[in-house]
Amino acid sequence: MNHNFDPTILRAYDIRGIYNHNLTEKDAFAIGKSFASYLHKNNKKTIAIGCDGRLSSPSLKKNLIAALEESGLKIYDIDVGPSPMLYFAIYHLNTDAGIMITGSHNPANYNGFKIALKDRPFFGDDILDLDQINRKQDFANGTGSVEKIDIIDDYVNRILQNSLCQNDCNLKIAWDAGNGAAGEVMHRISLKIKGENHLLYEKIDGNFPHHHPDPSIEENLSDIKTKIADNNLDIGIAFDGDGDRIGVIDDEGVMLYPDQILILYARDILKKHPNANIIADVKASQSLFDEITKAGGNPVMHKTGHSFIKSKMQEINAKLAGEMSGHIFFADDYYGYDDALYSAIRMIDILIQDGRKLSDIRKSLPKTFSTPEIKINSDDSKKFEIVKQLQKDLKEKNIKFNDIDGVRVNNDLGWWLIRASNTSPILVARCEANSQENLDKLINNLKDILSEYSLELK
């Protein structure tokens, strides 16, 4: 083949790029050949393949499967659906591995590959190893097979397996798939819930005609907020392009930050699993870590990134984890991967059991003064160097910081964070204080710091 990957598509925990720019069908074929060779060397022979609804996904999947088949693997093609359905397929079909073709929460012209092994995440050096296999053309060959298989109903049944909402749900719920890959699963789940369900944009459409499918950006939630207000609904739930990020909106149309909903999940889990380890990423509020402790759990701060989180969960046997981007991981009664559809059902069950309005629950949470994730455009080739330089400069100024993932600085006002995104050409900032006045001061301090690197905080 003699095809080399554009180095910018090899990310920390997946492979991702712009279709027909730095990511093409040749990349899909080379990934298939390289990963198949990796599996053969580790005596693994079976794989599940899925894809999201992007316009480029079918052709990328076709080339990926062709490479895997001529490498001698047994392939289960589960077709279009959310990423967590692919993760479920690995367990349900008992395969050695899986690959999901998806651009996740990125714009429609992006696509990529999320790779998973059954026994552990596949990321970091694993992805770089694929690059080495490809460069050496060290490929396995053989005669494989492909079986198309529909597992949507099995997946839906597993999500609802221990839920209250099939029998005891008087809630009025808005659902928004944003025309992403979660749409069909979301529709089938809604048919099995006894409550009143209002669906938005469940038709899978890779053009994303109504709004960008990223529920961490509040402007993408305007339609579901309108639906809640017009119909006096109890909760709104939104998904990203591949169904592994959740957004939650209460009955007053207020978006709950993921660290707020993690408090609710943590309290629920710690009733059955006292002293459990619960992980949150470096962007999360200090109030989350404090509330986990108050509820009898052991809070752990870790790097942002679904593969980093999953790996840490296995390492310390955590029962729950979450990120500010909306990835939530349950391992108390589930598999430990990020599944926004399952997370939605867990949130609905919490509301059923609690009995209060979600807005009243939100208002009872600790009051914090914080920014959402602030995204600062930065070239992929420069963003990590900026963070390294910032770390160096802070050390020279004798300013203490947490460097587990970027820079998190605690001071008398609160804390601020700068880190480089592993999935997009941006730096991510966040600030939190104990008062609005101090938050304003933190933001102004951070603006001054970023100006030294020709970056603007808006």
C-alpha positions in Angstrom: 0.0 0.0 0.0 2.8 2.4 0.9 0.4 4.8 2.6 1.5 6.9 5.6 -0.9 8.5 8.0 -1.0 12.3 8.4 0.5 12.6 11.9 -2.2 15.1 12.9 -4.9 12.4 12.8 -3.2 10.2 15.4 -4.7 11.5 18.6 -4.3 10.6 22.3 -7.3 8.3 22.4 -8.6 7.9 18.8 -7.8 8.6 15.2 -9.6 11.6 13.8 -9.4 14.1 10.9 -11.2 16.0 8.2 -12.6 13.7 5.5 -10.9 14.0 2.2 -8.3 16.4 3.7 -6.2 14.4 6.1 -8.4 11.4 6.5 -9.5 9.2 3.5 -10.4 5.7 2.5 -6.7 4.8 2.3 -6.4 5.6 6.0 -9.4 3.4 6.7 -7.8 0.5 4.8 -4.4 1.0 6.4 -6.0 1.2 9.9 -7.7 -2.1 9.2 -4.6 -3.8 8.0 -2.5 -2.5 10.9 -5.0 -3.3 13.6 -5.7 -6.8 12.2 -2.0 -7.5 12.4 -1.9 -6.2 16.0 -4.8 -8.6 16.8 -3.1 -11.6 15.2 0.1 -11.0 17.1 -2.0 -11.0 20.3 -3.9 -14.1 19.3 -7.2 -12.2 18.8 -9.4 -13.0 15.8 -12.9 -11.4 16.1 -14.0 -7.8 15.8 -17.2 -5.8 15.8 -17.5 -2.7 13.5 -20.0 0.1 13.7 -20.4 3.6 12.3 -22.2 6.9 12.8 -24.5 8.6 10.4 -22.0 10.9 8.7 -22.0 10.9 4.9 -18.4 9.7 4.8 -18.9 6.8 7.2 -20.2 4.1 4.8 -17.2 4.3 2.4 -14.8 4.5 5.3 -16.5 1.4 6.8 -16.4 -0.4 3.5 -12.6 0.0 3.2 -12.0 -0.8 6.8 -13.9 -4.0 6.6 -12.2 -5.0 3.4 -8.8 -4.7 5.1 -9.9 -6.7 8.1 -11.5 -9.4 6.0 -8.4 -9.9 3.8 -6.4 -10.1 7.1 -8.4 -13.2 8.2 -10.6 -11.8 10.9 -14.2 -12.7 11.8 -16.1 -9.4 11.5 -19.5 -8.5 12.9 -20.9 -5.5 11.1 -23.5 -3.8 13.4 -24.0 -0.9 10.9 -25.2 2.6 12.0 -25.6 3.5 15.7 -24.0 5.2 18.6 -20.5 4.5 19.8 -21.7 2.9 23.1 -23.7 0.4 21.0 -20.4 -0.7 19.5 -18.9 -1.0 22.9 -21.9 -3.1 24.0 -21.4 -5.3 20.9 -18.0 -6.2 22.0 -19.4 -7.7 25.2 -22.7 -9.0 23.7 -21.1 -10.7 20.8 -18.0 -11.7 22.8 -15.5 -10.2 20.3 -11.9 -9.5 21.0 -12.1 -5.9 19.8 -14.2 -3.3 18.1 -13.8 -0.2 15.9 -16.3 2.6 15.7 -16.2 4.9 12.7 -17.3 8.3 14.0 -16.5 12.0 14.1 -18.1 12.2 17.5 -19.2 15.7 18.5 -17.2 17.4 15.7 -18.6 19.1 12.6 -20.0 17.1 9.7 -16.8 17.1 7.6 -14.9 15.3 10.4 -14.7 11.6 10.8 -12.5 9.1 12.7 -12.0 5.8 14.4 -12.4 4.8 18.0 -10.7 1.5 18.7 -11.4 -0.7 21.7 -10.2 -4.0 23.1 -12.5 -6.1 25.2 -10.1 -6.3 28.1 -8.8 -2.7 28.1 -8.9 0.7 26.3 -6.8 1.1 23.2 -5.1 4.5 23.1 -1.9 6.5 23.4 1.1 4.3 22.5 -1.2 1.7 21.1 -2.2 4.1 18.3 1.4 5.0 17.6 2.2 1.3 17.4 -0.4 1.1 14.5 1.6 3.8 12.8 4.7 1.7 13.1 3.0 -1.5 11.8 1.8 0.5 8.8 5.2 2.0 8.1 6.9 -1.4 8.2 4.0 -3.0 6.1 4.1 -5.8 8.7 0.6 -7.1 7.8 -1.2 -10.4 8.4 -3.1 -12.0 5.6 -5.8 -14.6 5.5 -9.4 -15.3 4.6 -11.9 -13.7 6.9 -15.7 -13.4 7.0 -18.3 -10.7 7.5 -21.6 -11.1 9.2 -24.2 -8.3 9.4 -26.0 -8.3 12.6 -28.8 -6.1 14.1 -28.3 -5.7 17.9 -30.3 -2.5 18.5 -33.1 -4.2 20.4 -30.6 -6.2 22.5 -28.8 -3.0 23.3 -32.1 -1.1 24.2 -33.2 -4.0 26.4 -29.8 -4.0 28.2 -30.0 -0.2 28.8 -33.5 -0.6 30.4 -32.7 -3.9 32.1 -32.9 -2.7 35.7 -34.7 0.6 35.2 -37.8 1.8 36.9 -39.0 3.8 34.0 -40.6 0.9 32.0 -43.2 0.4 34.8 -43.3 3.5 37.0 -42.7 6.8 35.1 -45.0 9.8 35.2 -42.4 12.1 33.8 -42.7 14.3 30.7 -39.4 14.0 28.8 -37.8 15.8 25.9 -35.2 13.9 23.9 -32.9 15.5 21.3 -30.5 13.3 19.2 -29.5 16.3 17.0 -29.8 14.0 13.9 -26.8 12.0 15.3 -26.2 8.3 15.5 -28.2 7.9 18.8 -31.5 8.7 17.0 -32.9 5.3 16.3 -31.9 3.9 19.7 -33.4 7.0 21.4 -36.7 6.4 19.5 -36.9 2.7 20.6 -36.1 3.6 24.2 -38.9 6.2 24.2 -41.4 3.5 23.1 -40.6 1.5 26.2 -40.9 4.3 28.7 -44.3 4.8 30.3 -43.9 8.5 30.6 -44.8 11.2 28.1 -42.0 11.5 25.5 -41.3 14.3 23.1 -38.6 13.5 20.4 -36.5 16.0 18.5 -34.4 15.2 15.5 -34.3 11.4 15.9 -33.8 10.9 12.1 -30.1 10.1 11.5 -28.8 12.7 9.1 -25.0 13.3 8.5 -25.7 16.9 7.5 -26.9 17.7 11.0 -29.6 20.1 9.5 -31.1 21.4 12.7 -28.1 22.1 15.0 -24.6 20.9 15.7 -24.8 17.7 17.9 -22.7 18.8 20.9 -24.8 19.2 24.1 -21.9 20.8 26.0 -22.5 23.9 23.9 -25.6 25.7 25.3 -26.6 27.3 22.0 -27.2 23.8 20.6 -29.9 23.3 23.3 -32.2 26.1 22.3 -34.8 23.8 20.5 -35.1 21.4 23.4 -35.4 24.3 25.9 -38.3 25.6 23.8 -39.9 22.2 23.7 -39.6 22.0 27.5 -41.2 25.4 28.0 -44.0 24.9 25.5 -45.1 21.6 26.9 -44.3 22.0 30.6 -41.9 19.1 30.6 -39.9 17.7 33.5 -36.5 17.1 31.9 -34.7 17.4 28.6 -31.9 15.0 27.5 -29.6 15.7 24.5 -26.9 13.6 22.9 -23.9 14.3 20.8 -23.2 13.0 17.3 -22.3 9.5 18.4 -24.3 9.2 21.6 -21.5 9.1 24.2 -22.0 12.6 25.6 -25.1 13.7 27.5 -26.7 17.0 28.1 -29.3 17.5 30.8 -31.8 20.4 31.0 -34.2 20.8 33.9 -37.9 21.8 33.9 -37.0 25.5 34.0 -34.9 25.2 30.9 -31.6 25.4 32.8 -28.7 23.3 31.6 -27.0 21.3 34.4 -23.3 21.1 34.1 -22.0 17.5 33.9 -20.2 17.9 37.3 -23.6 18.8 38.8 -25.3 15.7 37.4 -22.3 13.7 38.6 -23.1 14.7 42.1 -26.6 13.2 41.7 -25.2 10.0 40.2 -22.5 9.7 42.9 -25.0 10.1 45.7 -27.2 7.4 44.2 -24.3 4.9 43.7 -22.8 5.5 47.1 -26.0 4.4 48.8 -25.2 0.8 47.6 -21.4 1.1 47.3 -20.0 3.1 50.3 -16.4 4.2 50.0 -16.4 3.7 46.3 -13.8 5.4 44.1 -15.4 8.0 41.8 -13.4 9.7 39.1 -13.9 13.2 37.6 -11.7 15.0 35.1 -9.5 17.9 35.8 -12.1 20.4 34.6 -14.7 19.5 37.2 -15.8 21.7 40.1 -14.2 21.4 43.5 -17.8 21.1 44.8 -18.1 17.8 43.0 -15.1 16.3 44.8 -16.3 17.8 48.1 -19.8 16.3 47.7 -18.4 12.9 46.8 -16.5 13.0 50.1 -19.6 14.1 52.0 -21.6 11.2 50.5 -19.1 8.7 51.7 -17.1 8.2 48.5 -13.4 8.6 47.5 -13.0 11.3 44.8 -10.2 11.0 42.3 -9.1 13.7 39.9 -7.8 12.5 36.5 -6.9 13.4 33.0 -9.6 14.4 30.5 -10.3 11.8 27.8 -12.6 8.7 27.6 -9.7 6.3 27.2 -7.7 7.8 30.1 -10.8 7.7 32.3 -11.7 4.1 31.4 -8.1 2.9 32.0 -8.1 4.7 35.4 -11.5 3.1 36.3 -10.0 -0.4 35.7 -6.9 0.5 37.7 -8.7 1.6 40.9 -12.0 -0.3 40.4 -14.1 2.9 40.3 -17.8 2.6 40.2 -18.5 5.9 38.4 -16.6 8.5 36.4 -17.4 11.6 34.4 -16.0 14.4 32.4 -17.2 18.0 31.9 -17.7 17.3 28.2 -20.6 15.0 29.2 -19.0 11.6 29.1 -20.4 9.5 32.0 -19.1 6.0 32.9 -21.0 3.6 35.1 -19.4 0.4 36.4 -21.7 -0.4 39.3 -24.3 -2.2 37.2 -22.9 -1.6 33.7 -19.8 -2.2 31.7 -17.7 0.9 32.6 -17.7 2.7 29.2 -19.3 6.0 28.4 -22.9 5.6 27.3 -25.1 8.7 27.2 -28.3 6.7 26.5 -27.7 4.6 29.6 -26.8 7.7 31.6 -30.1 9.2 30.6 -32.1 6.3 32.0 -30.1 6.5 35.3 -31.0 10.2 35.5 -34.7 9.4 34.9 -34.6 6.7 37.6 -33.1 9.2 40.0 -36.0 11.7 39.3 -38.6 8.9 39.8 -37.1 7.9 43.1 -36.5 11.5 44.4 -39.9 12.8 43.6 -38.8 16.5 43.4 -38.6 18.6 40.3 -35.1 18.6 38.7 -35.0 22.3 39.1 -35.5 22.0 42.9 -32.8 19.4 43.0 -30.4 21.7 41.1 -31.2 24.6 43.4 -30.3 22.4 46.4 -26.8 21.7 45.0 -23.8 23.7 46.4 -23.7 27.2 44.9 -20.7 27.8 42.8 -19.6 30.7 40.6 -18.0 29.2 37.5 -17.6 29.5 33.8 -18.5 26.7 31.4 -15.8 25.3 29.3 -14.3 28.2 27.4 -12.9 27.1 24.0 -10.0 29.1 22.6 -9.0 28.4 19.0 -5.4 27.1 18.7 -3.6 25.3 16.0 -3.2 21.5 16.6 0.5 21.9 16.1 0.9 24.7 18.7 -1.6 24.0 21.5 0.5 21.5 23.5 3.6 23.7 23.2 1.6 26.6 24.6 0.7 24.5 27.6 4.3 23.4 28.1 5.5 27.0 28.0 2.8 28.0 30.4 3.9 25.3 32.9 7.5 26.4 32.5 6.7 30.1 33.1 4.5 29.3 36.2 7.4 27.3 37.7 9.8 30.2 37.2 7.2 32.5 39.0 7.0 29.9 41.8 3.2 29.5 41.2 2.1 26.0 42.3 -0.2 24.1 40.0 -1.6 20.7 39.2 -0.2 19.3 36.0 -2.1 16.1 35.7 -3.7 17.5 32.5 -2.5 20.9 31.5 -2.4 23.6 34.2 -4.9 23.8 37.2 -4.0 26.6 39.6 -5.6 27.0 43.0 -5.4 30.3 44.8 -7.4 32.4 47.4 -10.0 33.3 44.8 -10.7 29.7 43.6 -9.1 27.9 40.7 -8.5 28.2 36.9 -7.5 25.7 34.3 -5.9 25.7 30.9 -5.5 22.4 28.9 -5.0 21.4 25.3 -7.9 19.5 23.8 -7.0 16.0 22.4 -9.8 16.0 19.9 -10.1 19.6 18.5 -7.8 22.5 17.6 -8.5 24.3 20.8 -7.3 25.1 24.2 -9.9 24.7 27.0 -10.2 27.1 29.9 -12.4 27.1 33.0 -12.6 29.2 36.2 -14.4 28.7 39.5 -14.6 30.9 42.6 -16.5 31.3 45.8 -18.3 34.5 44.7 -19.1 36.4 41.5 -16.7 39.1 42.4 -13.8 36.7 42.8 -14.8 34.9 39.6 -14.6 38.1 37.7 -11.1 38.6 39.2 -10.0 35.1 38.2 -11.2 35.6 34.7 -9.4 38.9 34.4 -6.2 37.3 35.8 -6.5 34.5 33.3 -7.0 37.0 30.4 -3.8 38.8 31.4 -1.9 35.5 31.5 -3.2 34.3 28.1 -2.4 37.6 26.5 1.2 36.8 27.0 0.8 34.0 24.6 -1.3 36.0 22.1 -4.5 34.2 23.1 -7.8 35.9 23.8 -10.3 34.7 26.4 -13.8 35.8 25.3 
